[in-house]
């Protein structure tokens, strides 16, 4: 699979990202789109990953800047968990363990294929400070090995103006659960 966008795809994506960036300045106060675009144009593989985030419904946007690494941080900022990533179990091990009614994929597999990371609990909570997300859906988050070894996995959502972290069997999947990703550029 080619991980490069055509010139037209690249221009369309950059236009979408710029509009989203300008529409949601509270997510990245004081940042300059031209600097973001310069970084993106220098890293075509990152543009491909952002395009994957976008076409699966994630609405990626800049949510921070890492002073140490000089990288911009993108998160999925769709109001609800991305539609194109729902109904997936947690990881490949969970997918393989299902005997019946297997989902099409897992969150970890999809994130790996897209070249992104699943949000950590801390990243999920940081996202929720920028708006209200997952009011009707939920999102798998990175799960500690100690929990995963016991066949569990973690997910989050926002209800009652509070972010909740829950557990579920890693093999489970629901029409209202996907995952949110992050990408450093």
C-alpha positions as CSV (number, residue, x, y, z in Angstrom):
1,X,0.0,0.0,0.0
2,X,1.3,3.4,-1.0
3,X,1.7,5.8,1.9
4,X,1.9,8.9,-0.3
5,X,-0.9,11.2,-1.2
6,X,-1.4,12.5,-4.7
7,X,-0.8,16.2,-5.2
8,X,-4.6,16.7,-5.3
9,X,-5.2,14.7,-2.1
10,X,-2.4,16.6,-0.4
11,X,-3.8,20.0,-1.3
12,X,-7.3,19.0,-0.3
13,X,-6.1,17.7,3.0
14,X,-4.0,20.8,3.8
15,X,-7.1,22.9,2.9
16,X,-9.3,20.9,5.3
17,X,-6.7,21.0,8.1
18,X,-6.2,24.8,7.7
19,X,-9.9,25.5,7.8
20,X,-10.2,23.3,10.9
21,X,-7.2,24.9,12.5
22,X,-8.5,28.4,12.0
23,X,-12.1,27.5,13.1
24,X,-10.8,26.0,16.4
25,X,-8.1,28.4,17.6
26,X,-8.8,27.6,21.3
27,X,-7.2,24.2,20.8
28,X,-3.9,25.8,19.8
29,X,-3.8,29.4,20.9
30,X,-0.8,31.3,19.7
31,X,0.2,28.8,17.1
32,X,0.8,29.7,13.4
33,X,-0.7,27.6,10.7
34,X,2.2,28.4,8.3
35,X,4.6,26.7,10.7
36,X,2.3,23.7,10.9
37,X,2.0,23.4,7.2
38,X,5.7,23.7,6.7
39,X,6.3,20.7,9.0
40,X,3.5,18.8,7.3
41,X,4.9,19.4,3.8
42,X,8.4,18.2,5.0
43,X,6.8,14.9,6.2
44,X,4.6,13.3,3.5
45,X,4.2,10.1,5.5
46,X,2.6,12.1,8.3
47,X,0.2,13.7,5.8
48,X,-0.8,10.2,4.7
49,X,-1.5,9.3,8.4
50,X,-3.5,12.5,8.9
51,X,-5.5,11.7,5.8
52,X,-6.3,8.3,7.2
53,X,-7.4,9.9,10.5
54,X,-9.6,12.3,8.5
55,X,-11.2,9.8,6.1
56,X,-12.2,7.5,9.1
57,X,-14.0,10.4,10.7
58,X,-11.4,11.6,13.3
59,X,-11.2,15.3,12.3
60,X,-7.6,15.6,13.3
61,X,-6.4,19.0,14.6
62,X,-3.4,20.5,16.3
63,X,-3.8,20.3,20.1
64,X,-0.2,21.1,21.2
65,X,3.4,21.7,20.5
66,X,6.3,19.8,22.1
67,X,9.1,22.4,22.9
68,X,11.6,19.6,23.4
69,X,11.1,17.8,20.1
70,X,9.8,20.7,18.0
71,X,6.8,18.6,17.0
72,X,3.2,19.6,16.6
73,X,0.7,17.2,18.2
74,X,-2.5,16.2,16.4
75,X,-5.4,14.4,18.1
76,X,-8.7,13.2,16.6
77,X,-11.1,16.0,17.6
78,X,-14.4,14.7,16.2
79,X,-17.3,15.2,18.6
80,X,-17.9,11.5,18.8
81,X,-15.6,8.6,18.5
82,X,-14.6,8.3,14.8
83,X,-17.3,6.5,12.8
84,X,-14.9,4.7,10.4
85,X,-13.2,3.0,13.4
86,X,-16.1,1.7,15.4
87,X,-17.1,-1.8,16.2
88,X,-13.5,-3.0,16.8
89,X,-12.1,-5.0,19.6
90,X,-9.0,-3.8,21.4
91,X,-6.0,-5.6,19.8
92,X,-5.0,-8.5,17.5
93,X,-4.8,-11.0,20.3
94,X,-8.4,-10.2,21.3
95,X,-9.5,-10.5,17.7
96,X,-7.9,-13.9,17.3
97,X,-9.4,-15.1,20.6
98,X,-12.9,-14.5,19.4
99,X,-14.5,-17.7,18.2
100,X,-17.7,-16.2,16.8
101,X,-19.0,-12.9,15.6
102,X,-15.5,-11.4,15.1
103,X,-15.3,-7.7,14.3
104,X,-13.5,-6.7,11.1
105,X,-10.4,-5.4,12.9
106,X,-9.0,-4.2,16.2
107,X,-8.1,-0.7,17.4
108,X,-4.4,-1.5,17.8
109,X,-4.2,-3.0,14.3
110,X,-6.0,0.0,12.7
111,X,-3.8,2.5,14.6
112,X,-0.6,0.7,13.5
113,X,-1.8,0.6,9.9
114,X,-2.6,4.3,10.0
115,X,0.8,5.2,11.5
116,X,-0.8,6.7,14.7
117,X,-0.9,6.0,18.4
118,X,-4.0,5.3,20.4
119,X,-4.5,8.0,23.1
120,X,-3.3,7.4,26.6
121,X,-5.6,8.2,29.5
122,X,-3.7,11.4,30.1
123,X,-4.0,12.5,26.5
124,X,-7.7,11.7,26.5
125,X,-8.2,13.8,29.6
126,X,-6.2,16.6,27.9
127,X,-8.4,16.5,24.9
128,X,-11.5,16.8,27.1
129,X,-10.1,20.1,28.4
130,X,-10.4,21.5,24.8
131,X,-14.1,20.6,24.4
132,X,-16.7,18.0,25.1
133,X,-16.0,14.7,23.3
134,X,-17.7,11.3,23.4
135,X,-21.0,12.4,24.9
136,X,-22.7,9.4,23.2
137,X,-19.8,7.2,22.2
138,X,-16.7,5.8,23.9
139,X,-13.0,5.4,22.9
140,X,-10.5,2.6,23.6
141,X,-7.3,4.0,25.2
142,X,-3.9,2.6,25.7
143,X,-4.1,-0.1,28.3
144,X,-1.4,-1.1,30.9
145,X,0.2,-4.5,30.2
146,X,-0.9,-5.7,33.7
147,X,-4.6,-5.2,32.8
148,X,-4.2,-6.5,29.2
149,X,-2.5,-9.7,30.5
150,X,-5.8,-10.5,32.3
151,X,-7.7,-10.0,29.1
152,X,-8.9,-6.6,29.9
153,X,-8.7,-3.2,28.2
154,X,-9.6,0.4,29.0
155,X,-11.9,2.9,27.4
156,X,-13.1,6.4,28.2
157,X,-16.1,8.6,27.6
158,X,-17.6,11.8,28.9
159,X,-20.9,11.7,30.8
160,X,-22.4,14.1,33.4
161,X,-19.6,16.6,32.6
162,X,-17.1,14.1,33.9
163,X,-14.5,11.9,32.1
164,X,-14.8,8.3,33.0
165,X,-12.3,5.5,32.6
166,X,-13.9,2.0,32.4
167,X,-12.7,-1.6,31.7
168,X,-14.1,-4.2,29.4
169,X,-12.9,-7.5,28.0
170,X,-10.4,-6.8,25.2
171,X,-12.5,-9.0,22.9
172,X,-15.6,-6.9,23.2
173,X,-16.7,-4.5,20.6
174,X,-19.6,-2.1,20.3
175,X,-21.2,0.0,17.6
176,X,-20.6,3.1,19.7
177,X,-16.9,2.5,20.6
178,X,-13.9,3.2,18.4
179,X,-10.5,4.8,19.3
180,X,-9.0,8.2,19.1
181,X,-5.4,8.7,17.8
182,X,-2.5,11.0,18.1
183,X,0.2,11.9,15.7
184,X,3.4,13.9,16.2
185,X,4.6,16.0,13.3
